[in-house]
Amino acid sequence: MKKLLKNKLALSGAAIILIMSVFAVFAPFVSPYQPDEIEIGSYLLAPTSEHLLGTDMLGRDLFSRMAYGARISLSVGLISVSIAVIIGVFLGSIAGFYGGRIDVFIMRFVDIMLCFPNIFLILALVALLEPSIMIIMAVIGLTSWMGISRLVRAEILSLKERDFVLAARASGVSNLKIIARHLVPNAIGPVIVSATLGVAAAILVESSLSFLGIGVQPPTPSWGNILMDAKSSLGIAWWMTLFPGLSIFITVLGYNLLGEGLRDILIPKN
């Protein structure tokens, strides 16, 4: 914690994430309108005191849609990365600890998964399934665990020959308990860094899918489909693209700064 408080990168990223998270959690309280509320005669209004970020082509308040969209975008990022971490830690720890054929089988499966370009694999899965928030979370998580599994495997390979593991084995502790209680907690540093950076990547993927029309479906707002709605009014309503694009940029920057800061703290170079 002392190192975290001294690290300007991590603090800057954490501050950005905290602000965005509060904005998302308290969306019903900070939003002056419902996200799908249509105000007749208020089409494509520029930002004013009544509509802080303007309105869209249907007369919906952009600030309210941005607030509720933050909930969707941040939730997709966090939950999809949680899925990836669970799968990656499980497979990586099993491969690293047992080695042999199990390690070969798991790592060749990882290699096969890495052969497919991630975005094309996601597009194919989403196209086959009905687009929804839960499907988007699951698909991103199921296609993002390979790097984490490699990190955990590498850490487990170096840790399993340490004295504390040998002592646990001599005491009769089962293999699963050694993995869960001794190895995974000591290998979690790189995983935290990778997961933090992964949230930023997941937010970008969700925004890209929603922008293409195969992600979160209207009328549910997300930053990606708000940008998609802005395509038809790009030349006359600058606020429709500026504010959601800026929100995505700032949030992704926040997670990247936090991830870089945590890397300096949790993975010392010396």
C-alpha positions in Angstrom: 0.0 0.0 0.0 2.9 2.4 0.8 4.4 1.7 -2.7 0.9 2.2 -4.3 0.5 5.6 -2.6 3.9 6.7 -3.9 3.3 5.5 -7.4 1.9 8.4 -9.5 0.8 6.2 -12.4 -1.2 3.9 -10.3 -2.8 6.7 -8.3 -3.7 8.6 -11.5 -5.3 5.5 -13.0 -7.1 4.6 -9.7 -8.5 8.1 -9.5 -9.9 7.9 -13.0 -11.4 4.5 -12.4 -12.9 5.6 -9.1 -14.6 8.6 -10.8 -16.0 6.5 -13.6 -17.2 3.8 -11.2 -19.0 6.3 -9.0 -20.5 7.8 -12.1 -21.8 4.4 -13.2 -23.0 3.2 -9.8 -24.9 6.4 -9.0 -26.3 6.7 -12.6 -30.0 6.7 -11.4 -29.2 9.6 -9.1 -27.0 11.8 -11.3 -29.1 11.3 -14.5 -31.7 14.0 -14.9 -33.7 11.8 -17.3 -34.3 8.1 -18.0 -31.9 6.8 -20.7 -34.7 5.9 -23.1 -36.9 8.9 -22.4 -37.8 10.8 -25.6 -38.4 14.5 -25.5 -40.5 15.6 -28.4 -39.0 18.6 -30.2 -35.5 18.2 -28.6 -33.8 16.5 -31.4 -30.0 16.9 -31.7 -29.8 19.8 -29.3 -26.3 21.0 -28.5 -25.1 20.9 -24.8 -27.1 23.4 -22.6 -27.8 23.8 -18.9 -30.9 21.6 -19.4 -29.1 18.9 -21.4 -25.5 18.9 -20.2 -24.1 16.8 -23.1 -26.9 17.6 -25.6 -29.4 15.2 -27.0 -29.4 12.5 -29.8 -31.5 12.2 -32.9 -34.5 10.8 -31.0 -34.4 13.6 -28.4 -32.9 11.5 -25.6 -30.6 13.1 -23.1 -27.0 12.1 -23.8 -25.7 12.7 -20.3 -28.3 10.2 -18.9 -27.4 7.7 -21.6 -23.7 8.1 -21.0 -24.2 7.5 -17.2 -26.2 4.3 -17.8 -23.9 3.2 -20.6 -21.0 3.4 -18.2 -22.6 0.7 -16.1 -22.8 -1.6 -19.1 -19.3 -0.9 -20.4 -17.6 -1.2 -17.0 -19.6 -4.3 -16.1 -18.7 -6.1 -19.3 -15.0 -5.3 -18.8 -14.9 -6.5 -15.2 -17.0 -9.6 -15.5 -15.4 -10.8 -18.8 -11.9 -10.4 -17.3 -13.1 -12.3 -14.1 -14.1 -15.2 -16.4 -10.8 -15.1 -18.2 -8.8 -15.0 -14.8 -10.7 -18.0 -13.4 -10.0 -20.1 -16.5 -6.5 -18.9 -17.0 -5.4 -19.4 -13.4 -7.0 -22.9 -13.2 -5.5 -24.2 -16.4 -2.1 -22.4 -15.9 -1.7 -23.8 -12.4 -2.6 -27.3 -13.3 -0.2 -27.3 -16.3 2.7 -25.8 -14.3 2.3 -28.0 -11.3 1.7 -31.4 -12.9 3.8 -30.9 -16.0 4.3 -33.9 -18.4 1.5 -34.8 -20.7 -1.0 -32.6 -18.9 1.2 -29.6 -19.4 1.8 -30.4 -23.1 -2.0 -30.9 -23.7 -3.0 -27.7 -22.0 -0.2 -25.6 -23.6 -0.9 -27.0 -27.1 -4.6 -26.1 -26.6 -3.4 -22.6 -25.7 -1.3 -22.4 -28.8 -4.3 -23.4 -30.9 -6.5 -20.7 -29.3 -3.8 -18.1 -30.0 -3.6 -19.1 -33.7 -7.0 -17.4 -34.1 -7.1 -13.6 -34.3 -8.9 -12.7 -31.1 -11.3 -10.1 -32.7 -12.3 -12.5 -35.5 -12.9 -15.3 -33.1 -15.2 -13.0 -31.0 -17.0 -11.8 -34.1 -17.6 -15.4 -35.2 -19.0 -16.5 -31.8 -21.2 -13.4 -31.4 -22.5 -13.8 -35.0 -23.5 -17.4 -34.2 -25.2 -16.5 -30.9 -27.9 -14.0 -30.2 -26.3 -10.7 -29.1 -26.9 -9.8 -25.4 -24.9 -8.4 -22.5 -24.4 -11.9 -21.0 -23.3 -13.4 -24.3 -20.8 -10.5 -24.8 -19.3 -11.0 -21.3 -19.0 -14.7 -21.8 -17.5 -14.5 -25.3 -14.9 -11.9 -24.3 -14.0 -13.9 -21.2 -13.7 -17.2 -23.1 -11.4 -15.8 -25.7 -9.1 -13.8 -23.4 -7.7 -16.3 -20.9 -4.7 -17.7 -22.8 -2.1 -15.0 -21.8 -3.1 -15.4 -18.1 -2.7 -19.2 -18.2 0.9 -18.8 -19.6 1.8 -16.2 -16.9 0.5 -18.5 -14.1 2.2 -21.6 -15.6 5.5 -19.8 -15.7 5.2 -18.6 -12.1 4.1 -22.1 -10.9 7.1 -23.7 -12.6 9.5 -21.5 -10.7 7.6 -21.7 -7.4 6.9 -25.4 -7.1 10.5 -26.3 -6.4 10.8 -23.8 -3.5 11.4 -24.9 0.0 8.0 -24.0 1.3 6.3 -26.2 -1.3 8.7 -29.1 -0.5 7.9 -28.6 3.2 4.1 -28.7 2.4 4.6 -32.0 0.5 6.6 -33.5 3.3 3.8 -32.6 5.7 1.3 -34.6 3.6 -0.6 -31.7 2.2 -2.6 -32.7 -0.9 -1.6 -31.4 -4.4 -4.8 -29.3 -4.7 -4.2 -27.6 -1.4 -0.6 -26.9 -2.3 -1.8 -25.3 -5.5 -4.7 -23.3 -3.9 -3.0 -22.2 -0.7 0.7 -21.9 -1.5 1.3 -21.6 -5.2 -1.6 -19.5 -6.7 -1.4 -16.8 -3.9 2.3 -16.4 -4.6 1.8 -16.2 -8.4 -1.1 -13.7 -8.3 1.0 -10.5 -8.8 1.4 -10.8 -12.6 -2.2 -12.0 -12.8 -3.5 -8.8 -11.2 -1.5 -6.7 -13.6 -2.7 -8.6 -16.6 -6.3 -8.5 -15.4 -6.2 -4.7 -14.9 -4.9 -4.2 -18.4 -7.4 -6.8 -19.7 -10.3 -4.7 -18.4 -9.2 -1.9 -20.7 -9.0 -4.3 -23.6 -12.4 -5.8 -22.8 -14.0 -2.3 -22.7 -12.5 -1.6 -26.2 -13.8 -4.9 -27.6 -17.3 -4.4 -26.2 -17.4 -0.8 -27.6 -16.2 -2.1 -31.0 -18.8 -4.8 -31.1 -21.6 -2.4 -30.1 -20.4 0.1 -32.7 -20.7 -2.7 -35.3 -24.2 -3.5 -34.1 -23.5 -7.0 -32.8 -22.8 -6.1 -29.2 -25.2 -4.6 -26.6 -28.4 -4.0 -28.4 -30.5 -0.8 -28.3 -32.4 0.6 -26.5 -29.9 -0.5 -23.7 -27.2 2.2 -23.8 -23.5 1.5 -24.0 -20.7 3.8 -25.1 -20.3 1.7 -28.2 -23.8 1.8 -29.5 -24.1 5.5 -28.6 -21.2 6.0 -31.0 -23.0 3.9 -33.6 -26.1 6.1 -33.3 -23.8 9.1 -33.9 -22.8 7.9 -37.4 -25.8 9.3 -39.1 -25.3 12.8 -37.6 -21.5 13.0 -37.6 -21.3 16.3 -39.5 -24.0 18.2 -37.5 -23.8 16.9 -33.9 -20.2 16.8 -32.7 -21.2 16.1 -29.1 -22.7 12.7 -30.2 -19.2 11.4 -31.0 -17.0 13.5 -28.7 -18.4 12.6 -25.3 -18.7 8.8 -25.7 -15.4 8.6 -27.5 -13.7 10.7 -24.7 -15.3 8.4 -22.0 -13.9 5.3 -23.6 -10.5 6.9 -24.0 -10.3 8.2 -20.4 -11.5 4.9 -18.9 -9.1 2.8 -21.0 -6.3 5.2 -20.1 -7.2 4.9 -16.4 -6.9 1.1 -16.4 -3.7 1.2 -18.4 -2.1 3.7 -16.0 -3.2 1.5 -13.0 -1.9 -1.6 -14.7 1.5 0.0 -15.4 1.7 1.3 -11.9 0.8 -2.1 -10.4 3.4 -3.7 -12.7 6.1 -1.5 -11.1 4.9 -2.4 -7.6 4.1 -6.1 -7.9 6.7 -7.2 -10.4 10.0 -5.5 -9.4 12.6 -5.3 -12.1 15.4 -6.1 -9.7 
